[in-house]
């Protein structure tokens, strides 16, 4: 998979929330480093470490059918 290079942190953030709202696993994983040191902690969840574990966790979330809507504000 060719990784996307984001021009700014804001672009990466926008891509993250877009992928989240569309439940698009491939787009979501473009935002994450493919390093085995990468970690993710979902609210109320345990720490997940490693690219494949993070991918699997997002996959389960997206397959649940629940669609998440996020509104960012200052």
PyMOL Python script that loads the backbone (N, CA, C, O; Angstrom):
from pymol import cmd

cmd.read_pdbstr("""\
ATOM      1  N   UNK A   1       0.851  -1.178   0.000  1.00  0.00           N
ATOM      2  CA  UNK A   1       0.000   0.000   0.000  1.00  0.00           C
ATOM      3  C   UNK A   1       0.892   1.234   0.000  1.00  0.00           C
ATOM      4  O   UNK A   1       1.769   1.360   0.855  1.00  0.00           O
ATOM      5  N   UNK A   2       0.683   2.147  -0.946  1.00  0.00           N
ATOM      6  CA  UNK A   2       1.420   3.395  -0.964  1.00  0.00           C
ATOM      7  C   UNK A   2       0.836   4.318   0.086  1.00  0.00           C
ATOM      8  O   UNK A   2      -0.375   4.536   0.128  1.00  0.00           O
ATOM      9  N   UNK A   3       1.697   4.859   0.934  1.00  0.00           N
ATOM     10  CA  UNK A   3       1.243   5.733   2.007  1.00  0.00           C
ATOM     11  C   UNK A   3       1.044   7.153   1.491  1.00  0.00           C
ATOM     12  O   UNK A   3       1.818   7.645   0.670  1.00  0.00           O
ATOM     13  N   UNK A   4       0.020   7.785   1.972  1.00  0.00           N
ATOM     14  CA  UNK A   4      -0.260   9.177   1.665  1.00  0.00           C
ATOM     15  C   UNK A   4       0.665  10.060   2.479  1.00  0.00           C
ATOM     16  O   UNK A   4       0.884   9.815   3.665  1.00  0.00           O
ATOM     17  N   UNK A   5       1.204  11.078   1.847  1.00  0.00           N
ATOM     18  CA  UNK A   5       1.990  12.091   2.550  1.00  0.00           C
ATOM     19  C   UNK A   5       1.084  13.317   2.698  1.00  0.00           C
ATOM     20  O   UNK A   5       0.646  13.901   1.706  1.00  0.00           O
ATOM     21  N   UNK A   6       0.817  13.690   3.926  1.00  0.00           N
ATOM     22  CA  UNK A   6      -0.051  14.835   4.191  1.00  0.00           C
ATOM     23  C   UNK A   6       0.778  16.100   4.275  1.00  0.00           C
ATOM     24  O   UNK A   6       1.865  16.102   4.853  1.00  0.00           O
ATOM     25  N   UNK A   7       0.268  17.172   3.701  1.00  0.00           N
ATOM     26  CA  UNK A   7       0.985  18.442   3.663  1.00  0.00           C
ATOM     27  C   UNK A   7       1.068  19.105   5.032  1.00  0.00           C
ATOM     28  O   UNK A   7       1.979  19.892   5.287  1.00  0.00           O
ATOM     29  N   UNK A   8       0.127  18.793   5.910  1.00  0.00           N
ATOM     30  CA  UNK A   8       0.108  19.430   7.223  1.00  0.00           C
ATOM     31  C   UNK A   8      -0.583  18.502   8.226  1.00  0.00           C
ATOM     32  O   UNK A   8      -1.294  17.577   7.833  1.00  0.00           O
ATOM     33  N   UNK A   9      -0.373  18.750   9.507  1.00  0.00           N
ATOM     34  CA  UNK A   9      -1.105  17.984  10.517  1.00  0.00           C
ATOM     35  C   UNK A   9      -2.624  18.150  10.363  1.00  0.00           C
ATOM     36  O   UNK A   9      -3.383  17.220  10.635  1.00  0.00           O
ATOM     37  N   UNK A  10      -3.051  19.313   9.936  1.00  0.00           N
ATOM     38  CA  UNK A  10      -4.477  19.562   9.754  1.00  0.00           C
ATOM     39  C   UNK A  10      -5.043  18.687   8.631  1.00  0.00           C
ATOM     40  O   UNK A  10      -6.172  18.203   8.722  1.00  0.00           O
ATOM     41  N   UNK A  11      -4.255  18.491   7.581  1.00  0.00           N
ATOM     42  CA  UNK A  11      -4.701  17.617   6.489  1.00  0.00           C
ATOM     43  C   UNK A  11      -4.823  16.168   6.968  1.00  0.00           C
ATOM     44  O   UNK A  11      -5.765  15.466   6.601  1.00  0.00           O
ATOM     45  N   UNK A  12      -3.875  15.728   7.783  1.00  0.00           N
ATOM     46  CA  UNK A  12      -3.938  14.372   8.331  1.00  0.00           C
ATOM     47  C   UNK A  12      -5.157  14.228   9.239  1.00  0.00           C
ATOM     48  O   UNK A  12      -5.854  13.214   9.193  1.00  0.00           O
ATOM     49  N   UNK A  13      -5.411  15.236  10.055  1.00  0.00           N
ATOM     50  CA  UNK A  13      -6.571  15.211  10.942  1.00  0.00           C
ATOM     51  C   UNK A  13      -7.871  15.154  10.136  1.00  0.00           C
ATOM     52  O   UNK A  13      -8.775  14.384  10.461  1.00  0.00           O
ATOM     53  N   UNK A  14      -7.959  15.960   9.099  1.00  0.00           N
ATOM     54  CA  UNK A  14      -9.169  15.961   8.265  1.00  0.00           C
ATOM     55  C   UNK A  14      -9.370  14.597   7.607  1.00  0.00           C
ATOM     56  O   UNK A  14     -10.497  14.109   7.521  1.00  0.00           O
ATOM     57  N   UNK A  15      -8.284  13.982   7.143  1.00  0.00           N
ATOM     58  CA  UNK A  15      -8.377  12.660   6.516  1.00  0.00           C
ATOM     59  C   UNK A  15      -8.829  11.608   7.535  1.00  0.00           C
ATOM     60  O   UNK A  15      -9.607  10.714   7.201  1.00  0.00           O
ATOM     61  N   UNK A  16      -8.342  11.713   8.773  1.00  0.00           N
ATOM     62  CA  UNK A  16      -8.741  10.791   9.830  1.00  0.00           C
ATOM     63  C   UNK A  16     -10.248  10.852  10.062  1.00  0.00           C
ATOM     64  O   UNK A  16     -10.925   9.823  10.052  1.00  0.00           O
ATOM     65  N   UNK A  17     -10.768  12.054  10.270  1.00  0.00           N
ATOM     66  CA  UNK A  17     -12.195  12.195  10.574  1.00  0.00           C
ATOM     67  C   UNK A  17     -13.067  11.855   9.369  1.00  0.00           C
ATOM     68  O   UNK A  17     -14.171  11.337   9.539  1.00  0.00           O
ATOM     69  N   UNK A  18     -12.599  12.135   8.166  1.00  0.00           N
ATOM     70  CA  UNK A  18     -13.336  11.745   6.966  1.00  0.00           C
ATOM     71  C   UNK A  18     -13.427  10.226   6.873  1.00  0.00           C
ATOM     72  O   UNK A  18     -14.502   9.681   6.623  1.00  0.00           O
ATOM     73  N   UNK A  19     -12.304   9.542   7.072  1.00  0.00           N
ATOM     74  CA  UNK A  19     -12.289   8.074   7.037  1.00  0.00           C
ATOM     75  C   UNK A  19     -13.168   7.498   8.140  1.00  0.00           C
ATOM     76  O   UNK A  19     -13.873   6.514   7.918  1.00  0.00           O
ATOM     77  N   UNK A  20     -13.135   8.095   9.311  1.00  0.00           N
ATOM     78  CA  UNK A  20     -13.946   7.637  10.434  1.00  0.00           C
ATOM     79  C   UNK A  20     -15.428   7.731  10.106  1.00  0.00           C
ATOM     80  O   UNK A  20     -16.177   6.780  10.333  1.00  0.00           O
ATOM     81  N   UNK A  21     -15.851   8.855   9.581  1.00  0.00           N
ATOM     82  CA  UNK A  21     -17.271   9.041   9.289  1.00  0.00           C
ATOM     83  C   UNK A  21     -17.752   8.161   8.137  1.00  0.00           C
ATOM     84  O   UNK A  21     -18.922   7.783   8.091  1.00  0.00           O
ATOM     85  N   UNK A  22     -16.853   7.835   7.207  1.00  0.00           N
ATOM     86  CA  UNK A  22     -17.228   6.978   6.080  1.00  0.00           C
ATOM     87  C   UNK A  22     -16.991   5.500   6.380  1.00  0.00           C
ATOM     88  O   UNK A  22     -17.340   4.637   5.575  1.00  0.00           O
ATOM     89  N   UNK A  23     -16.393   5.208   7.546  1.00  0.00           N
ATOM     90  CA  UNK A  23     -16.043   3.828   7.922  1.00  0.00           C
ATOM     91  C   UNK A  23     -15.199   3.182   6.830  1.00  0.00           C
ATOM     92  O   UNK A  23     -15.448   2.047   6.425  1.00  0.00           O
ATOM     93  N   UNK A  24     -14.197   3.922   6.358  1.00  0.00           N
ATOM     94  CA  UNK A  24     -13.326   3.490   5.266  1.00  0.00           C
ATOM     95  C   UNK A  24     -11.993   3.039   5.859  1.00  0.00           C
ATOM     96  O   UNK A  24     -11.142   3.863   6.193  1.00  0.00           O
ATOM     97  N   UNK A  25     -11.822   1.723   5.984  1.00  0.00           N
ATOM     98  CA  UNK A  25     -10.628   1.179   6.629  1.00  0.00           C
ATOM     99  C   UNK A  25      -9.350   1.544   5.882  1.00  0.00           C
ATOM    100  O   UNK A  25      -8.364   1.935   6.506  1.00  0.00           O
ATOM    101  N   UNK A  26      -9.352   1.423   4.555  1.00  0.00           N
ATOM    102  CA  UNK A  26      -8.138   1.748   3.794  1.00  0.00           C
ATOM    103  C   UNK A  26      -7.748   3.209   3.965  1.00  0.00           C
ATOM    104  O   UNK A  26      -6.574   3.524   4.155  1.00  0.00           O
ATOM    105  N   UNK A  27      -8.734   4.102   3.898  1.00  0.00           N
ATOM    106  CA  UNK A  27      -8.453   5.527   4.094  1.00  0.00           C
ATOM    107  C   UNK A  27      -7.984   5.787   5.527  1.00  0.00           C
ATOM    108  O   UNK A  27      -7.081   6.595   5.744  1.00  0.00           O
ATOM    109  N   UNK A  28      -8.587   5.111   6.501  1.00  0.00           N
ATOM    110  CA  UNK A  28      -8.175   5.280   7.896  1.00  0.00           C
ATOM    111  C   UNK A  28      -6.711   4.895   8.078  1.00  0.00           C
ATOM    112  O   UNK A  28      -5.957   5.601   8.748  1.00  0.00           O
ATOM    113  N   UNK A  29      -6.313   3.781   7.484  1.00  0.00           N
ATOM    114  CA  UNK A  29      -4.960   3.298   7.699  1.00  0.00           C
ATOM    115  C   UNK A  29      -3.917   4.126   6.960  1.00  0.00           C
ATOM    116  O   UNK A  29      -2.726   4.004   7.245  1.00  0.00           O
ATOM    117  N   UNK A  30      -4.336   4.961   6.024  1.00  0.00           N
ATOM    118  CA  UNK A  30      -3.407   5.887   5.376  1.00  0.00           C
ATOM    119  C   UNK A  30      -2.916   6.950   6.363  1.00  0.00           C
ATOM    120  O   UNK A  30      -1.837   7.518   6.192  1.00  0.00           O
ATOM    121  N   UNK A  31      -3.706   7.205   7.378  1.00  0.00           N
ATOM    122  CA  UNK A  31      -3.362   8.234   8.357  1.00  0.00           C
ATOM    123  C   UNK A  31      -2.354   7.714   9.384  1.00  0.00           C
ATOM    124  O   UNK A  31      -1.602   8.491   9.972  1.00  0.00           O
ATOM    125  N   UNK A  32      -2.344   6.397   9.596  1.00  0.00           N
ATOM    126  CA  UNK A  32      -1.498   5.790  10.623  1.00  0.00           C
ATOM    127  C   UNK A  32      -0.133   5.406  10.067  1.00  0.00           C
ATOM    128  O   UNK A  32      -0.015   4.985   8.916  1.00  0.00           O
ATOM    129  N   UNK A  33       0.881   5.554  10.884  1.00  0.00           N
ATOM    130  CA  UNK A  33       2.210   5.050  10.549  1.00  0.00           C
ATOM    131  C   UNK A  33       2.146   3.532  10.492  1.00  0.00           C
ATOM    132  O   UNK A  33       1.420   2.910  11.268  1.00  0.00           O
ATOM    133  N   UNK A  34       2.899   2.935   9.582  1.00  0.00           N
ATOM    134  CA  UNK A  34       2.916   1.470   9.519  1.00  0.00           C
ATOM    135  C   UNK A  34       3.996   0.878  10.415  1.00  0.00           C
ATOM    136  O   UNK A  34       4.373  -0.284  10.265  1.00  0.00           O
ATOM    137  N   UNK A  35       4.481   1.676  11.334  1.00  0.00           N
ATOM    138  CA  UNK A  35       5.497   1.283  12.307  1.00  0.00           C
ATOM    139  C   UNK A  35       4.872   0.394  13.383  1.00  0.00           C
ATOM    140  O   UNK A  35       3.738   0.628  13.800  1.00  0.00           O
ATOM    141  N   UNK A  36       5.592  -0.599  13.823  1.00  0.00           N
ATOM    142  CA  UNK A  36       5.078  -1.480  14.879  1.00  0.00           C
ATOM    143  C   UNK A  36       5.048  -0.791  16.247  1.00  0.00           C
ATOM    144  O   UNK A  36       4.550  -1.370  17.212  1.00  0.00           O
ATOM    145  N   UNK A  37       5.564   0.416  16.344  1.00  0.00           N
ATOM    146  CA  UNK A  37       5.522   1.181  17.594  1.00  0.00           C
ATOM    147  C   UNK A  37       4.252   2.015  17.722  1.00  0.00           C
ATOM    148  O   UNK A  37       4.002   2.593  18.780  1.00  0.00           O
ATOM    149  N   UNK A  38       3.446   2.088  16.663  1.00  0.00           N
ATOM    150  CA  UNK A  38       2.241   2.906  16.684  1.00  0.00           C
ATOM    151  C   UNK A  38       1.273   2.363  17.736  1.00  0.00           C
ATOM    152  O   UNK A  38       1.156   1.152  17.920  1.00  0.00           O
ATOM    153  N   UNK A  39       0.582   3.274  18.421  1.00  0.00           N
ATOM    154  CA  UNK A  39      -0.383   2.888  19.455  1.00  0.00           C
ATOM    155  C   UNK A  39      -1.675   3.662  19.278  1.00  0.00           C
ATOM    156  O   UNK A  39      -1.690   4.766  18.734  1.00  0.00           O
ATOM    157  N   UNK A  40      -2.767   3.057  19.751  1.00  0.00           N
ATOM    158  CA  UNK A  40      -4.084   3.675  19.684  1.00  0.00           C
ATOM    159  C   UNK A  40      -4.829   3.332  20.968  1.00  0.00           C
ATOM    160  O   UNK A  40      -4.773   2.197  21.443  1.00  0.00           O
ATOM    161  N   UNK A  41      -5.515   4.304  21.516  1.00  0.00           N
ATOM    162  CA  UNK A  41      -6.361   4.070  22.688  1.00  0.00           C
ATOM    163  C   UNK A  41      -7.727   4.675  22.380  1.00  0.00           C
ATOM    164  O   UNK A  41      -7.865   5.891  22.247  1.00  0.00           O
ATOM    165  N   UNK A  42      -8.726   3.816  22.270  1.00  0.00           N
ATOM    166  CA  UNK A  42     -10.093   4.291  22.070  1.00  0.00           C
ATOM    167  C   UNK A  42     -10.688   4.611  23.443  1.00  0.00           C
ATOM    168  O   UNK A  42     -10.304   3.993  24.436  1.00  0.00           O
ATOM    169  N   UNK A  43     -11.623   5.569  23.515  1.00  0.00           N
ATOM    170  CA  UNK A  43     -12.235   5.903  24.801  1.00  0.00           C
ATOM    171  C   UNK A  43     -12.756   4.651  25.513  1.00  0.00           C
ATOM    172  O   UNK A  43     -13.525   3.877  24.943  1.00  0.00           O
ATOM    173  N   UNK A  44     -12.336   4.468  26.737  1.00  0.00           N
ATOM    174  CA  UNK A  44     -12.770   3.336  27.540  1.00  0.00           C
ATOM    175  C   UNK A  44     -12.110   2.013  27.180  1.00  0.00           C
ATOM    176  O   UNK A  44     -12.461   0.971  27.732  1.00  0.00           O
ATOM    177  N   UNK A  45     -11.153   2.053  26.253  1.00  0.00           N
ATOM    178  CA  UNK A  45     -10.516   0.820  25.803  1.00  0.00           C
ATOM    179  C   UNK A  45      -9.073   0.702  26.264  1.00  0.00           C
ATOM    180  O   UNK A  45      -8.508   1.621  26.858  1.00  0.00           O
ATOM    181  N   UNK A  46      -8.503  -0.443  25.976  1.00  0.00           N
ATOM    182  CA  UNK A  46      -7.109  -0.696  26.314  1.00  0.00           C
ATOM    183  C   UNK A  46      -6.200  -0.149  25.209  1.00  0.00           C
ATOM    184  O   UNK A  46      -6.650   0.125  24.096  1.00  0.00           O
ATOM    185  N   UNK A  47      -4.935   0.001  25.530  1.00  0.00           N
ATOM    186  CA  UNK A  47      -3.939   0.450  24.554  1.00  0.00           C
ATOM    187  C   UNK A  47      -3.703  -0.665  23.529  1.00  0.00           C
ATOM    188  O   UNK A  47      -3.514  -1.827  23.889  1.00  0.00           O
ATOM    189  N   UNK A  48      -3.718  -0.291  22.258  1.00  0.00           N
ATOM    190  CA  UNK A  48      -3.467  -1.214  21.159  1.00  0.00           C
ATOM    191  C   UNK A  48      -2.146  -0.791  20.527  1.00  0.00           C
ATOM    192  O   UNK A  48      -1.960   0.385  20.215  1.00  0.00           O
ATOM    193  N   UNK A  49      -1.238  -1.723  20.337  1.00  0.00           N
ATOM    194  CA  UNK A  49       0.077  -1.399  19.801  1.00  0.00           C
ATOM    195  C   UNK A  49       0.371  -2.243  18.571  1.00  0.00           C
ATOM    196  O   UNK A  49       0.084  -3.440  18.537  1.00  0.00           O
ATOM    197  N   UNK A  50       0.946  -1.603  17.566  1.00  0.00           N
ATOM    198  CA  UNK A  50       1.341  -2.269  16.332  1.00  0.00           C
ATOM    199  C   UNK A  50       0.347  -2.009  15.216  1.00  0.00           C
ATOM    200  O   UNK A  50      -0.863  -1.990  15.439  1.00  0.00           O
ATOM    201  N   UNK A  51       0.865  -1.809  14.013  1.00  0.00           N
ATOM    202  CA  UNK A  51       0.036  -1.455  12.869  1.00  0.00           C
ATOM    203  C   UNK A  51      -1.079  -2.469  12.621  1.00  0.00           C
ATOM    204  O   UNK A  51      -2.233  -2.081  12.442  1.00  0.00           O
ATOM    205  N   UNK A  52      -0.752  -3.754  12.608  1.00  0.00           N
ATOM    206  CA  UNK A  52      -1.764  -4.773  12.310  1.00  0.00           C
ATOM    207  C   UNK A  52      -2.847  -4.833  13.385  1.00  0.00           C
ATOM    208  O   UNK A  52      -4.015  -5.063  13.070  1.00  0.00           O
ATOM    209  N   UNK A  53      -2.476  -4.631  14.642  1.00  0.00           N
ATOM    210  CA  UNK A  53      -3.462  -4.638  15.717  1.00  0.00           C
ATOM    211  C   UNK A  53      -4.374  -3.417  15.616  1.00  0.00           C
ATOM    212  O   UNK A  53      -5.583  -3.518  15.822  1.00  0.00           O
ATOM    213  N   UNK A  54      -3.786  -2.262  15.295  1.00  0.00           N
ATOM    214  CA  UNK A  54      -4.589  -1.046  15.125  1.00  0.00           C
ATOM    215  C   UNK A  54      -5.547  -1.234  13.953  1.00  0.00           C
ATOM    216  O   UNK A  54      -6.723  -0.881  14.047  1.00  0.00           O
ATOM    217  N   UNK A  55      -5.050  -1.788  12.851  1.00  0.00           N
ATOM    218  CA  UNK A  55      -5.893  -2.040  11.678  1.00  0.00           C
ATOM    219  C   UNK A  55      -7.052  -2.988  12.021  1.00  0.00           C
ATOM    220  O   UNK A  55      -8.200  -2.727  11.662  1.00  0.00           O
ATOM    221  N   UNK A  56      -6.747  -4.066  12.704  1.00  0.00           N
ATOM    222  CA  UNK A  56      -7.772  -5.043  13.071  1.00  0.00           C
ATOM    223  C   UNK A  56      -8.839  -4.411  13.969  1.00  0.00           C
ATOM    224  O   UNK A  56     -10.028  -4.697  13.825  1.00  0.00           O
ATOM    225  N   UNK A  57      -8.410  -3.555  14.890  1.00  0.00           N
ATOM    226  CA  UNK A  57      -9.361  -2.908  15.789  1.00  0.00           C
ATOM    227  C   UNK A  57     -10.292  -1.973  15.027  1.00  0.00           C
ATOM    228  O   UNK A  57     -11.502  -1.986  15.253  1.00  0.00           O
ATOM    229  N   UNK A  58      -9.737  -1.157  14.121  1.00  0.00           N
ATOM    230  CA  UNK A  58     -10.582  -0.282  13.310  1.00  0.00           C
ATOM    231  C   UNK A  58     -11.500  -1.113  12.427  1.00  0.00           C
ATOM    232  O   UNK A  58     -12.657  -0.745  12.221  1.00  0.00           O
ATOM    233  N   UNK A  59     -11.009  -2.212  11.910  1.00  0.00           N
ATOM    234  CA  UNK A  59     -11.838  -3.091  11.087  1.00  0.00           C
ATOM    235  C   UNK A  59     -13.054  -3.583  11.864  1.00  0.00           C
ATOM    236  O   UNK A  59     -14.172  -3.566  11.350  1.00  0.00           O
ATOM    237  N   UNK A  60     -12.835  -4.020  13.100  1.00  0.00           N
ATOM    238  CA  UNK A  60     -13.959  -4.487  13.935  1.00  0.00           C
ATOM    239  C   UNK A  60     -14.955  -3.377  14.199  1.00  0.00           C
ATOM    240  O   UNK A  60     -16.165  -3.599  14.165  1.00  0.00           O
ATOM    241  N   UNK A  61     -14.447  -2.179  14.462  1.00  0.00           N
ATOM    242  CA  UNK A  61     -15.334  -1.039  14.720  1.00  0.00           C
ATOM    243  C   UNK A  61     -16.184  -0.756  13.485  1.00  0.00           C
ATOM    244  O   UNK A  61     -17.398  -0.580  13.592  1.00  0.00           O
ATOM    245  N   UNK A  62     -15.553  -0.711  12.322  1.00  0.00           N
ATOM    246  CA  UNK A  62     -16.277  -0.392  11.098  1.00  0.00           C
ATOM    247  C   UNK A  62     -17.263  -1.501  10.726  1.00  0.00           C
ATOM    248  O   UNK A  62     -18.353  -1.212  10.233  1.00  0.00           O
ATOM    249  N   UNK A  63     -16.898  -2.757  10.954  1.00  0.00           N
ATOM    250  CA  UNK A  63     -17.783  -3.878  10.630  1.00  0.00           C
ATOM    251  C   UNK A  63     -18.987  -3.961  11.564  1.00  0.00           C
ATOM    252  O   UNK A  63     -19.964  -4.646  11.262  1.00  0.00           O
ATOM    253  N   UNK A  64     -18.919  -3.267  12.697  1.00  0.00           N
ATOM    254  CA  UNK A  64     -20.035  -3.306  13.648  1.00  0.00           C
ATOM    255  C   UNK A  64     -21.295  -2.664  13.070  1.00  0.00           C
ATOM    256  O   UNK A  64     -22.402  -2.911  13.551  1.00  0.00           O
ATOM    257  N   UNK A  65     -21.121  -1.847  12.046  1.00  0.00           N
ATOM    258  CA  UNK A  65     -22.267  -1.189  11.422  1.00  0.00           C
ATOM    259  C   UNK A  65     -22.624   0.138  12.056  1.00  0.00           C
ATOM    260  O   UNK A  65     -23.409   0.901  11.493  1.00  0.00           O
ATOM    261  N   UNK A  66     -22.070   0.421  13.203  1.00  0.00           N
ATOM    262  CA  UNK A  66     -22.335   1.692  13.876  1.00  0.00           C
ATOM    263  C   UNK A  66     -21.532   2.787  13.180  1.00  0.00           C
ATOM    264  O   UNK A  66     -20.318   2.652  13.025  1.00  0.00           O
ATOM    265  N   UNK A  67     -22.172   3.844  12.768  1.00  0.00           N
ATOM    266  CA  UNK A  67     -21.493   4.948  12.109  1.00  0.00           C
ATOM    267  C   UNK A  67     -21.271   6.068  13.129  1.00  0.00           C
ATOM    268  O   UNK A  67     -22.179   6.470  13.856  1.00  0.00           O
ATOM    269  N   UNK A  68     -20.043   6.546  13.150  1.00  0.00           N
ATOM    270  CA  UNK A  68     -19.677   7.575  14.108  1.00  0.00           C
ATOM    271  C   UNK A  68     -19.700   8.945  13.436  1.00  0.00           C
ATOM    272  O   UNK A  68     -19.219   9.106  12.314  1.00  0.00           O
ATOM    273  N   UNK A  69     -20.257   9.913  14.126  1.00  0.00           N
ATOM    274  CA  UNK A  69     -20.273  11.281  13.638  1.00  0.00           C
ATOM    275  C   UNK A  69     -19.519  12.132  14.643  1.00  0.00           C
ATOM    276  O   UNK A  69     -19.777  12.074  15.846  1.00  0.00           O
ATOM    277  N   UNK A  70     -18.588  12.921  14.136  1.00  0.00           N
ATOM    278  CA  UNK A  70     -17.760  13.755  14.994  1.00  0.00           C
ATOM    279  C   UNK A  70     -17.855  15.184  14.491  1.00  0.00           C
ATOM    280  O   UNK A  70     -17.738  15.446  13.294  1.00  0.00           O
ATOM    281  N   UNK A  71     -18.066  16.094  15.412  1.00  0.00           N
ATOM    282  CA  UNK A  71     -18.049  17.512  15.090  1.00  0.00           C
ATOM    283  C   UNK A  71     -16.938  18.145  15.901  1.00  0.00           C
ATOM    284  O   UNK A  71     -16.945  18.092  17.130  1.00  0.00           O
ATOM    285  N   UNK A  72     -15.990  18.742  15.212  1.00  0.00           N
ATOM    286  CA  UNK A  72     -14.889  19.425  15.873  1.00  0.00           C
ATOM    287  C   UNK A  72     -15.265  20.872  16.113  1.00  0.00           C
ATOM    288  O   UNK A  72     -15.933  21.498  15.290  1.00  0.00           O
ATOM    289  N   UNK A  73     -14.833  21.397  17.243  1.00  0.00           N
ATOM    290  CA  UNK A  73     -15.064  22.802  17.535  1.00  0.00           C
ATOM    291  C   UNK A  73     -13.903  23.325  18.359  1.00  0.00           C
ATOM    292  O   UNK A  73     -13.164  22.557  18.975  1.00  0.00           O
ATOM    293  N   UNK A  74     -13.757  24.598  18.363  1.00  0.00           N
ATOM    294  CA  UNK A  74     -12.701  25.233  19.153  1.00  0.00           C
ATOM    295  C   UNK A  74     -13.133  25.365  20.592  1.00  0.00           C
ATOM    296  O   UNK A  74     -12.378  25.878  21.418  1.00  0.00           O
TER     297      UNK A  74
END
""", "prot")
cmd.dss("prot")
cmd.show_as("cartoon", "prot")
cmd.util.cbc("prot")
cmd.orient("prot")
